[in-house]
Amino acid sequence: MKTDKQMAVAAAEFAKRWKGRGYEKGDSQIFWTELLTEVMA
């Protein structure tokens, strides 16, 4: 389990990587998988 600080850093990196990226419908599964595994886990 990540600390709040680790989650905040991971969320900022995730947001930077996804900013302005891709086709919303086509990338939604990848988006959610990455969000849940990289930020929340």
C-alpha positions in Angstrom: 0.0 0.0 0.0 1.3 3.4 -0.9 1.5 6.4 1.4 -0.6 9.5 0.6 2.6 11.2 -0.5 3.5 8.3 -2.9 0.0 8.3 -4.3 0.2 12.1 -4.9 3.5 11.8 -6.7 2.2 8.9 -8.8 -1.0 10.8 -9.6 0.9 13.9 -10.7 3.1 11.7 -13.0 0.0 9.9 -14.3 -1.8 13.2 -15.1 1.3 14.6 -16.8 1.6 11.5 -19.0 -2.1 11.5 -20.0 -2.5 15.2 -20.5 -4.0 15.7 -24.0 -3.4 12.1 -24.9 -5.5 9.9 -27.2 -9.0 9.1 -28.0 -11.2 9.1 -25.0 -13.4 6.0 -25.9 -10.5 4.0 -27.4 -8.1 4.7 -24.5 -10.5 4.4 -21.6 -9.6 0.8 -20.6 -5.9 1.6 -20.7 -6.5 4.8 -18.8 -8.4 3.1 -16.0 -6.0 0.1 -15.8 -3.0 2.4 -15.5 -4.7 4.7 -13.0 -5.7 1.8 -10.7 -2.4 -0.1 -10.9 0.0 2.9 -10.9 -1.7 5.3 -8.6 -4.1 3.4 -6.4 -2.2 0.2 -5.8 
